[in-house]
């Protein structure tokens, strides 16, 4: 991701989310939940939900990527997401942006 802008990567990520939603037959009321995750959190989410879509993002770009993706999905940032910075991201070892539908549990 070093050679491409966050805005471009967010656009590609949202495009992939839309394709995934079409592929898996999401209904009009189904939405994606987008979170920042560590590798352990990512594995837990992937075990619990299907489908998921994740992207590994540099810590200094993760908060901006999350904000851009949520904006493109017409979602609001939660309070903690607004105050997240690169230092907090490094401390929590957050490396991934992961999207899943809370209504689609893995069976």
N, CA and C atoms as a LAMMPS dump frame, in Angstrom:
ITEM: TIMESTEP
0
ITEM: NUMBER OF ATOMS
321
ITEM: BOX BOUNDS ff ff ff
-5.0000000000000000e+02 5.0000000000000000e+02
-5.0000000000000000e+02 5.0000000000000000e+02
-5.0000000000000000e+02 5.0000000000000000e+02
ITEM: ATOMS id mol type element x y z
1 1 1 N 0.805 -1.188 0
2 1 2 C 0 0 0
3 1 3 C 0.853 1.259 0
4 2 1 N 2.133 1.127 0.118
5 2 2 C 3.004 2.296 0.187
6 2 3 C 2.911 3.167 -1.051
7 3 1 N 2.732 2.548 -2.217
8 3 2 C 2.802 3.295 -3.462
9 3 3 C 1.464 3.888 -3.901
10 4 1 N 0.423 3.688 -3.136
11 4 2 C -0.883 4.202 -3.527
12 4 3 C -1.472 5.028 -2.391
13 5 1 N -2.303 5.971 -2.751
14 5 2 C -2.89 6.843 -1.742
15 5 3 C -3.95 6.108 -0.934
16 6 1 N -4.184 6.606 0.26
17 6 2 C -5.212 6.042 1.124
18 6 3 C -6.573 6.155 0.45
19 7 1 N -6.823 7.273 -0.183
20 7 2 C -8.11 7.492 -0.839
21 7 3 C -8.358 6.454 -1.937
22 8 1 N -7.343 6.177 -2.729
23 8 2 C -7.475 5.177 -3.782
24 8 3 C -7.703 3.792 -3.176
25 9 1 N -6.941 3.448 -2.15
26 9 2 C -7.091 2.148 -1.5
27 9 3 C -8.479 2.001 -0.875
28 10 1 N -8.998 3.066 -0.29
29 10 2 C -10.344 3.031 0.287
30 10 3 C -11.378 2.8 -0.809
31 11 1 N -11.189 3.431 -1.942
32 11 2 C -12.102 3.266 -3.071
33 11 3 C -12.095 1.813 -3.558
34 12 1 N -10.919 1.223 -3.667
35 12 2 C -10.795 -0.174 -4.087
36 12 3 C -11.423 -1.098 -3.047
37 13 1 N -11.207 -0.809 -1.782
38 13 2 C -11.754 -1.636 -0.701
39 13 3 C -13.285 -1.613 -0.727
40 14 1 N -13.868 -0.446 -0.89
41 14 2 C -15.329 -0.326 -0.947
42 14 3 C -15.862 -1.022 -2.199
43 15 1 N -15.152 -0.921 -3.295
44 15 2 C -15.535 -1.631 -4.521
45 15 3 C -15.569 -3.138 -4.253
46 16 1 N -14.532 -3.648 -3.585
47 16 2 C -14.48 -5.073 -3.237
48 16 3 C -15.616 -5.461 -2.289
49 17 1 N -15.944 -4.586 -1.347
50 17 2 C -17.068 -4.854 -0.438
51 17 3 C -18.378 -4.967 -1.211
52 18 1 N -18.591 -4.062 -2.15
53 18 2 C -19.817 -4.093 -2.953
54 18 3 C -19.888 -5.361 -3.804
55 19 1 N -18.756 -5.767 -4.385
56 19 2 C -18.734 -7.003 -5.163
57 19 3 C -19.016 -8.216 -4.282
58 20 1 N -18.427 -8.235 -3.107
59 20 2 C -18.628 -9.339 -2.168
60 20 3 C -20.096 -9.406 -1.732
61 21 1 N -20.696 -8.272 -1.468
62 21 2 C -22.104 -8.224 -1.066
63 21 3 C -22.993 -8.772 -2.179
64 22 1 N -22.702 -8.411 -3.42
65 22 2 C -23.471 -8.933 -4.546
66 22 3 C -23.267 -10.437 -4.693
67 23 1 N -22.033 -10.865 -4.57
68 23 2 C -21.704 -12.282 -4.727
69 23 3 C -22.423 -13.15 -3.692
70 24 1 N -22.54 -12.651 -2.47
71 24 2 C -23.155 -13.427 -1.401
72 24 3 C -24.623 -13.058 -1.162
73 25 1 N -25.198 -12.282 -2.046
74 25 2 C -26.628 -12.004 -2.014
75 25 3 C -27.091 -11.216 -0.802
76 26 1 N -26.344 -10.178 -0.43
77 26 2 C -26.77 -9.327 0.686
78 26 3 C -28.113 -8.685 0.352
79 27 1 N -28.963 -8.628 1.321
80 27 2 C -30.243 -7.942 1.165
81 27 3 C -30.022 -6.439 1.333
82 28 1 N -31.01 -5.649 0.957
83 28 2 C -30.886 -4.187 1.005
84 28 3 C -30.609 -3.673 2.416
85 29 1 N -31.118 -4.366 3.436
86 29 2 C -30.936 -3.896 4.811
87 29 3 C -29.657 -4.44 5.47
88 30 1 N -28.901 -5.271 4.785
89 30 2 C -27.655 -5.796 5.342
90 30 3 C -26.517 -4.806 5.091
91 31 1 N -25.735 -4.581 6.102
92 31 2 C -24.624 -3.643 5.986
93 31 3 C -23.338 -4.302 6.468
94 32 1 N -22.241 -3.674 6.142
95 32 2 C -20.932 -4.105 6.601
96 32 3 C -20.593 -3.387 7.901
97 33 1 N -20.011 -4.086 8.823
98 33 2 C -19.411 -3.504 10.019
99 33 3 C -17.913 -3.438 9.73
100 34 1 N -17.322 -2.275 9.82
101 34 2 C -15.907 -2.092 9.505
102 34 3 C -15.165 -1.742 10.781
103 35 1 N -14.095 -2.49 11.073
104 35 2 C -13.314 -2.284 12.292
105 35 3 C -11.826 -2.375 11.998
106 36 1 N -11.04 -1.827 12.916
107 36 2 C -9.605 -2.038 12.907
108 36 3 C -9.341 -3.244 13.796
109 37 1 N -8.386 -4.088 13.387
110 37 2 C -8.162 -5.313 14.138
111 37 3 C -6.69 -5.706 14.15
112 38 1 N -6.309 -6.392 15.232
113 38 2 C -4.992 -7.016 15.291
114 38 3 C -5.097 -8.34 14.543
115 39 1 N -3.994 -9.027 14.358
116 39 2 C -4.048 -10.301 13.645
117 39 3 C -4.877 -11.326 14.42
118 40 1 N -4.819 -11.285 15.738
119 40 2 C -5.616 -12.205 16.56
120 40 3 C -7.105 -11.876 16.447
121 41 1 N -7.454 -10.579 16.525
122 41 2 C -8.851 -10.159 16.379
123 41 3 C -9.394 -10.529 15.006
124 42 1 N -8.562 -10.352 13.984
125 42 2 C -8.957 -10.684 12.614
126 42 3 C -9.304 -12.168 12.518
127 43 1 N -8.458 -13.006 13.085
128 43 2 C -8.711 -14.454 13.055
129 43 3 C -10.007 -14.8 13.784
130 44 1 N -10.256 -14.159 14.916
131 44 2 C -11.497 -14.399 15.672
132 44 3 C -12.725 -13.994 14.861
133 45 1 N -12.665 -12.844 14.207
134 45 2 C -13.789 -12.367 13.401
135 45 3 C -14.028 -13.312 12.224
136 46 1 N -12.942 -13.77 11.594
137 46 2 C -13.085 -14.673 10.453
138 46 3 C -13.664 -16.025 10.864
139 47 1 N -13.415 -16.455 12.09
140 47 2 C -14 -17.699 12.59
141 47 3 C -15.487 -17.542 12.892
142 48 1 N -15.894 -16.33 13.265
143 48 2 C -17.266 -16.096 13.692
144 48 3 C -18.195 -15.689 12.546
145 49 1 N -17.696 -14.932 11.569
146 49 2 C -18.533 -14.372 10.503
147 49 3 C -18.063 -14.813 9.121
148 50 1 N -19.002 -14.889 8.192
149 50 2 C -18.674 -15.163 6.802
150 50 3 C -19.69 -14.463 5.919
151 51 1 N -19.3 -13.736 4.936
152 51 2 C -17.945 -13.462 4.485
153 51 3 C -17.3 -12.321 5.271
154 52 1 N -15.999 -12.256 5.183
155 52 2 C -15.248 -11.124 5.723
156 52 3 C -14.327 -10.619 4.619
157 53 1 N -13.914 -9.386 4.743
158 53 2 C -12.961 -8.819 3.8
159 53 3 C -11.983 -7.978 4.607
160 54 1 N -10.702 -8.289 4.483
161 54 2 C -9.709 -7.557 5.267
162 54 3 C -8.603 -7.028 4.367
163 55 1 N -7.937 -6.003 4.865
164 55 2 C -6.789 -5.414 4.179
165 55 3 C -5.754 -5.042 5.228
166 56 1 N -4.508 -5.41 4.982
167 56 2 C -3.437 -5.027 5.894
168 56 3 C -3.019 -3.604 5.546
169 57 1 N -2.975 -2.759 6.577
170 57 2 C -2.713 -1.331 6.377
171 57 3 C -1.632 -0.888 7.352
172 58 1 N -0.75 -0.012 6.901
173 58 2 C 0.286 0.536 7.775
174 58 3 C -0.36 1.302 8.93
175 59 1 N 0.211 1.219 10.131
176 59 2 C -0.397 1.886 11.296
177 59 3 C -0.647 3.381 11.101
178 60 1 N 0.258 4.059 10.427
179 60 2 C 0.087 5.499 10.248
180 60 3 C -1.008 5.843 9.238
181 61 1 N -1.486 4.851 8.5
182 61 2 C -2.529 5.079 7.508
183 61 3 C -3.871 4.465 7.901
184 62 1 N -3.881 3.64 8.939
185 62 2 C -5.063 2.857 9.279
186 62 3 C -6.266 3.717 9.671
187 63 1 N -6.063 4.696 10.528
188 63 2 C -7.177 5.546 10.964
189 63 3 C -7.773 6.32 9.785
190 64 1 N -6.919 6.836 8.925
191 64 2 C -7.397 7.584 7.754
192 64 3 C -8.138 6.661 6.783
193 65 1 N -7.633 5.449 6.623
194 65 2 C -8.287 4.467 5.747
195 65 3 C -9.665 4.113 6.291
196 66 1 N -9.745 3.885 7.594
197 66 2 C -11.021 3.558 8.235
198 66 3 C -12.022 4.698 8.029
199 67 1 N -11.579 5.893 8.261
200 67 2 C -12.441 7.062 8.103
201 67 3 C -12.939 7.186 6.665
202 68 1 N -12.053 7.003 5.718
203 68 2 C -12.414 7.127 4.313
204 68 3 C -13.397 6.033 3.885
205 69 1 N -13.165 4.796 4.321
206 69 2 C -14.064 3.693 3.978
207 69 3 C -15.442 3.926 4.579
208 70 1 N -15.479 4.316 5.854
209 70 2 C -16.778 4.551 6.491
210 70 3 C -17.519 5.704 5.812
211 71 1 N -16.806 6.732 5.409
212 71 2 C -17.435 7.843 4.692
213 71 3 C -18.046 7.354 3.385
214 72 1 N -17.309 6.541 2.639
215 72 2 C -17.796 6.02 1.361
216 72 3 C -18.978 5.073 1.551
217 73 1 N -19.066 4.426 2.702
218 73 2 C -20.188 3.537 3.003
219 73 3 C -21.335 4.29 3.688
220 74 1 N -21.194 5.588 3.837
221 74 2 C -22.179 6.44 4.52
222 74 3 C -22.413 6.001 5.963
223 75 1 N -21.321 5.631 6.638
224 75 2 C -21.381 5.26 8.049
225 75 3 C -20.662 6.329 8.855
226 76 1 N -21.085 6.49 10.1
227 76 2 C -20.454 7.469 10.988
228 76 3 C -19.379 6.795 11.821
229 77 1 N -18.344 7.547 12.135
230 77 2 C -17.304 7.04 13.016
231 77 3 C -17.804 7.048 14.448
232 78 1 N -17.521 5.984 15.173
233 78 2 C -17.855 5.932 16.599
234 78 3 C -16.895 6.85 17.351
235 79 1 N -17.229 7.2 18.571
236 79 2 C -16.415 8.121 19.367
237 79 3 C -14.974 7.695 19.493
238 80 1 N -14.733 6.415 19.783
239 80 2 C -13.358 5.939 19.95
240 80 3 C -12.605 5.962 18.633
241 81 1 N -13.299 5.735 17.531
242 81 2 C -12.64 5.75 16.224
243 81 3 C -12.157 7.151 15.858
244 82 1 N -12.89 8.168 16.279
245 82 2 C -12.496 9.547 15.988
246 82 3 C -11.205 9.921 16.695
247 83 1 N -10.97 9.345 17.873
248 83 2 C -9.814 9.705 18.683
249 83 3 C -8.634 8.759 18.519
250 84 1 N -8.715 7.843 17.569
251 84 2 C -7.643 6.879 17.364
252 84 3 C -6.518 7.524 16.563
253 85 1 N -5.287 7.358 17.057
254 85 2 C -4.127 7.878 16.343
255 85 3 C -3.111 6.752 16.144
256 86 1 N -2.039 7.04 15.417
257 86 2 C -1.036 6.029 15.082
258 86 3 C -0.39 5.419 16.33
259 87 1 N -0.206 6.208 17.387
260 87 2 C 0.383 5.691 18.621
261 87 3 C -0.526 4.643 19.252
262 88 1 N -1.807 4.939 19.349
263 88 2 C -2.776 3.983 19.896
264 88 3 C -2.839 2.723 19.025
265 89 1 N -2.804 2.915 17.719
266 89 2 C -2.863 1.784 16.792
267 89 3 C -1.662 0.875 16.983
268 90 1 N -0.478 1.452 17.135
269 90 2 C 0.728 0.645 17.372
270 90 3 C 0.664 -0.07 18.711
271 91 1 N 0.207 0.617 19.752
272 91 2 C 0.112 0.001 21.078
273 91 3 C -0.834 -1.183 21.076
274 92 1 N -1.935 -1.076 20.363
275 92 2 C -2.929 -2.152 20.294
276 92 3 C -2.591 -3.196 19.224
277 93 1 N -1.493 -2.96 18.497
278 93 2 C -1.032 -3.84 17.416
279 93 3 C -2.1 -4.035 16.335
280 94 1 N -2.816 -2.955 16.027
281 94 2 C -3.832 -3.001 14.982
282 94 3 C -3.14 -2.916 13.626
283 95 1 N -3.454 -3.867 12.761
284 95 2 C -2.803 -3.942 11.456
285 95 3 C -3.789 -4.048 10.308
286 96 1 N -5.028 -4.39 10.606
287 96 2 C -5.987 -4.714 9.56
288 96 3 C -7.236 -3.848 9.641
289 97 1 N -7.789 -3.608 8.475
290 97 2 C -9.132 -3.08 8.359
291 97 3 C -9.961 -4.286 7.937
292 98 1 N -10.961 -4.632 8.724
293 98 2 C -11.752 -5.819 8.425
294 98 3 C -13.235 -5.466 8.4
295 99 1 N -13.927 -6.028 7.436
296 99 2 C -15.371 -5.794 7.292
297 99 3 C -16.092 -7.137 7.362
298 100 1 N -17.229 -7.112 8.042
299 100 2 C -18.068 -8.305 8.17
300 100 3 C -19.506 -7.849 8.374
301 101 1 N -20.429 -8.759 8.12
302 101 2 C -21.843 -8.459 8.358
303 101 3 C -22.24 -9.135 9.67
304 102 1 N -22.663 -8.372 10.665
305 102 2 C -23.049 -8.958 11.957
306 102 3 C -24.191 -9.959 11.846
307 103 1 N -24.968 -9.893 10.77
308 103 2 C -26.099 -10.809 10.578
309 103 3 C -25.682 -12.142 9.971
310 104 1 N -24.462 -12.252 9.514
311 104 2 C -24.019 -13.447 8.803
312 104 3 C -22.989 -14.213 9.627
313 105 1 N -23.489 -14.994 10.56
314 105 2 C -22.621 -15.831 11.374
315 105 3 C -22.187 -17.052 10.581
316 106 1 N -20.963 -17.491 10.825
317 106 2 C -20.447 -18.692 10.169
318 106 3 C -21.158 -19.895 10.763
319 107 1 N -21.507 -20.833 9.951
320 107 2 C -22.212 -22.027 10.448
321 107 3 C -21.332 -23.225 10.478
